[in-house]
Amino acid sequence: MTASGGPLDGRVAFITGAARGQGRAHAVRLAADGADIIAIDICAPVSDTITYPPATSEELAETVRAVESTGRKVLAREVDIRDLSALQQVVADGVEQFGRLDILVANAGVLSWGRLWEMSEEQWHTVIDVNLNGTWKTIRAALPAMIEAGNGGSVIIVSSSAGLKATPGNGHYSASKHGLTALTNGLALEAGEFGIRVNSIHPYSIDTPMVERDAMMEVFGKHPSFLHSFAPMPLHPVNHEGKKGLQEFMSPDEVADVVAWLAGDGSATLSGSQIAVDRGVMKY
């Protein structure tokens, strides 16, 4: 079935970390809304300090199939966002194939657990280098192409609730995500003259492999006071049958709904905003 008449018809979106989880959900949703997709993922281990299974080539291929099932085109590549030249090449190849670049969803990131004074240098550097430096490199590769296209556009930076508040047990992750908030706000001012909007989203407890429940519960078991920083969600959505759904985690598709809105013209007045995608938990 071909997507046509959608709000993103004729536009092109570049999405990092697209093999699974939130990245796949964003790719499929934006394609369903009419966009062609440039999708990348490392599809390999990032570091021995990241203990959950890495994305795979097969998962990226599944994202390709899901995008193509909407009728849109996709260019997929296995790229590490820490590699600026590889990012620049895939952007150039995508623009050559699709003719333009309108949307950037800087989604790729990693997470590990531990107290700040107990983690290794590699654990610290891996999270900062992927989440913060890698996102800057993604922006460095994509923004010139968006500016050159002359169509304005939307940049959506995937931060976290940890980018707005303290999260004991993963302070290095929180530091990287706070950095993305500052990156968002500065870029919004710098890119505004080209009609490019820049906003960050701040999801909380999304059901993806990154959650790594066992590692999280081990940290909370050792340090129960940390639990106070990870509150339950106050909003309990009700389905069409009048039943409340499970509240432990949200789905990637719920985040993709917000990304799609930020990518489209309905959010045209927003730039430099931080959008909490958390069912109200940040109000605790």
Secondary structure, DSSP 8 states (H G I E B T S, - for coil): ----S-TTTT-EEEEES-SSHHHHHHHHHHHHTT-EEEEEE--S---TT--S----HHHHHHHHHHHHTTT--EEEEE--TT-HHHHHHHHHHHHHHHS---EEEE-------B-TTTS-HHHHHHHHIIIIIHHHHHHHHHHHHHHHHTS-EEEEEE--GGGTS--TTBHHHHHHHHHHHHHHHHHHHHHGGGTEEEEEEEE-SB-SGGG-HHHHHHHHHH-GGGGGGS---S---B-TTS-B---S-B-HHHHHHHHHHHHSGGGTT--S-EEEESTTGGG-
